[in-house]
Amino acid sequence: AHLPITGPVGLSPEQFLEHMAVDKKVLSGKLRLVLLQGLGEAVVTSDFDAALLPQVIASCSD
């Protein structure tokens, strides 16, 4: 399908999070992520450690 597997070049993790904060998955001011539990099994959740997000985003941008 040729989908991207890295983040946009030149966008810092902080800038990426600013864009995520206005995404349609934000509910009542709380960020929700779509995470895969297995092949074809996705879950939308706000149960994650937000302090780890900048590090995870940075690792996907390298």
N, C-alpha and C positions, 0 to 999 in steps of 0.2 A: 504494500500500500504506500510505501515511501513516506511514512510519517516521520516528523523530526524526533530525534531522541536526545537532543540537547536544547538548552535554553537559548534565547536570543543573544547574539554576540554584543558585548558592550553594556549589558544591563546588569547592574549590581544586584546582589540578593535583596538588598533593601528596596531598590526600585521595583524589583519583581514582586515583592510582598505588597508594595503600594498598589500595584495593579490588581493583585489577588484580592485586596481589601474591597474592591468595588465589583467583584465578580458576582454573577447571579447566584452562586452557591452560598454566598454570605447570607445568613439568616439571623435577624435580630442582633446584628453587629458581630456575630460569631462566624469565623471562617469554617467552612466545611470542605473536606477533601474527598475526592473519589479515589478509593484505593482498591487494588485488586487483592482478593483473597485466594484466588485460583484462576485457572483458565476459564474465562467466560463468567467469572463471579466477581462483580464489583459491588462495593458498599460505599455509601455516602456517610461520612462521619465527622464529628467535631471532637472525637476522643483521640487526641494526639498531643505530643509535647511540642507546643509552638516554639519553644526555645531552640529546638533542633532544626526548624525550617530553614534559617539562613545557611546553615552548614550543608543541608541536603541540597538546597538550590545551587549553592556554589559548586558542589561535587558534580552536578549535572551540567554545569556550564563550562567545565574545563575541557 
